[in-house]
Amino acid sequence: MTQPRAADGMLVALDIDGTLMSFDGTISPAVRQGVAALVEAGAHVVLATGRSVVSTVPVAHDLGIDTGWAITSNGAVTVRLDPSLEGGYELTETITFDPEPALRVLSLELPDALYAVEDLGRGFLVSAPFPDGELGGDHQVVSFDELCAAPSTRVVIRSPQSTPEEFHALVERVGLHEVSYAVGWTAWLDLTPGGVSKGSALEELRRALGVEPFATVAMGDGSNDLEMLRWAARGVAMGHAPESLLAVADEVTGTIDDDGAAAVLRGVLSGVQ
């Protein structure tokens, strides 16, 4: 008879950029050890990110998470990881929306911005080249009409001349009520299907896995982590997170420079041993 492991029945949801991974793309040895220890202890360690699937799966594999689940595109795409599958994964849930209304109104307000629509499993269709490293996968420059043509899981707007505060005001002014949105650290706006978030996708996964609500932990650093931290029984914000995230967190750890995620991962494990 197989003996239960210490963290069996736990779901630990982890943002990637700014939480597990520094802004220069580095994952510290302490974070790697913390993730590996939780996986070994039997926890469902789930990467929950705004990244597309093509740039999430390599991070999961790099962390040794070859089997399990990931939430990508800010909750619009759920992925099952399995080394026996082609590419090591399959899409189990995909939620799309018609990007045209949002793209049309935003292009009138921000004619010089860069626009990208997720091309699921491949990369992005873009209005013009994005800076290197900002979007994963392959990029194909297409006409604006082509950007608007097909249902999508995620739309990205990059406007260097706009501040995050201006993005928030813009969304309120133009009334993008049919989509969910998250403003990044820089002049970056993510749009996903209305009502979809990391939190909503994680709740679906929690129910499917049979994890009790009290056995959930989430950690993140950005505005797209708000719903996720509210969802978790223990929601942890990184120390450099914006005030809006700090306000909803159950606790705050160190910054990415302080390796704050590692301390939380160690604490989660010690709490179940």
Secondary structure, DSSP 8 states (H G I E B T S, - for coil): -----TTTT-EEEE-TBTTTB-TTS---HHHHHHHHHHHHTT-EEEEE-SS-HHHHHHHHHHTT--SEEEEEGGGTEEEEE-TTSGGGEEEEEE--B--HHHHHHHHHH-TTSEEEEEETTTEEEESS---TTSS-SEEEE--HHHHHHS-BS-EEEE-TTS-HHHHHHHHHHHT-TTEEEEE-SSSEEEEEETT--HHHHHHHHHHHHT--GGGEEEEE-SGGGHHHHHHSSEEEE-TTS-HHHHHH-SEE---TTTTHHHHHHHHHHHHH-
